[in-house]
Every structure is written in C-alpha cells, then in structure tokens.
Amino acid sequence: MADEIILLDFSSSMFGMRVRVALAEKGLKYEYKEEDLWNKSPLLLEMNPVHKKIPVLIHNGKPICESLIIVQYIDEVWKDKSPLLPSDPYQRAQARFWADYVDKKLAELGKKICSTKGEEQETAKKEFIECLKLLEGELGEKPYFGGEKIGFVDVALVPFSCWFYAYESFGNFSIEAECPKLIAWTKRCMEKESVSSSLEDPHKVHGYVVGIRKKHGIE
C-alpha cells in the first residue's frame, strides 16, 4: 500500500520549507494543506495538540511535529534515497549541532530585525551577521554543509535565504556584502530543483512581514 503523506504547513514558514525540501530530495509525493495561522484548522489542533504549530507531517495517519524532527524522520523512513544525515555517528552529531544552532539563533534574531527599531534592531543585526559568519566558517570550502551533496544542515538553513530580502529591507543592510560565501552557497542550493521548487518567493515573504508589522503597529 502506498504511503499517505500529508503536510500541514504555511507557505512563508522557513520551518515548513525544510520539510518541503526534504520531501522533494526524497522524491516523495504528498498532499499539501495550507494553514491559516490566525485561524488554525481542527486537523492541526488535533495533530499537534501540544504546540499547535506548523509544520506537521502526517504519515499514514500518524503525526510528527517540529521541523528538524520531521526532517530526521523522513531521512530515517526513506533512507534509500538522498541520505541527509551522515552515516558516521560523529559527523551526524555535528550536523545536528549546527542545525540546532540555526534553530536557536537565526529565527529569533531574524524576528527581531523585522519587528524592532533603533538600538535593539542594530544589536540583532550585528548578532545575526556574526551567526552567519560562524556558519560560513563551518561551510569552509565545501560546496554544501553536507559535503558534495546537500545534507541536514543545508536543509535546516536554506529556507532562511528567502527571508534575507525581508531582513535586509527592514534592517537596511546587505547580507551578501557581509557574507559572500554564504550567498554563493544559497545560489548553489537554488540550482537544485528540490530547493527552488520548495522555497517561497522572497517578495511574498516580504509582503507577509509587512502585514505582520502592520498588525503589530510597527511602521
């Protein structure tokens, strides 16, 4: 029997995009259900009663929540094609470390760049660039964080690239000027169909952020 895969997601979510990239890398067909984050569906509340957040992968009726956990689940269940995590335990631990770093640092700092002003925003920008430079160092001279092929850290980080335009626009800075190697890496990733077909248009992300700012009275 064919696997039934449903993804509860929101188009501009960098966390949802991770799952879309992983599913595309594995060549898996799935049903996509767009969620209204202001009016969450009964299915989302039923499938993720703890956090009530997207993304949620529903595999044959069973829900898996939290983007990095979902990506690891996809990699373990469909392990025969395009492995995302290294087979070596130490390298696997390192990949999880850097993906966790992206989770703990970038999302929060990006949110601050888009939602604050003045000194608070300047501090967030400075820390954001520092984080990206650290990630550039980890990338080194490799084509991808995963080495010769796209891997777990690439999947964790690349969705943020379609938010860069919004960050730059509201923060008034250039990521490419500060981190050229990282931008070259994002362009390399975007040459892959699995990435380009899974990421939201940066202008749509920008429009979404404009809406959020208006909702919260930030001009």
Disulfide bonds with the S-S distance in Angstrom:
none
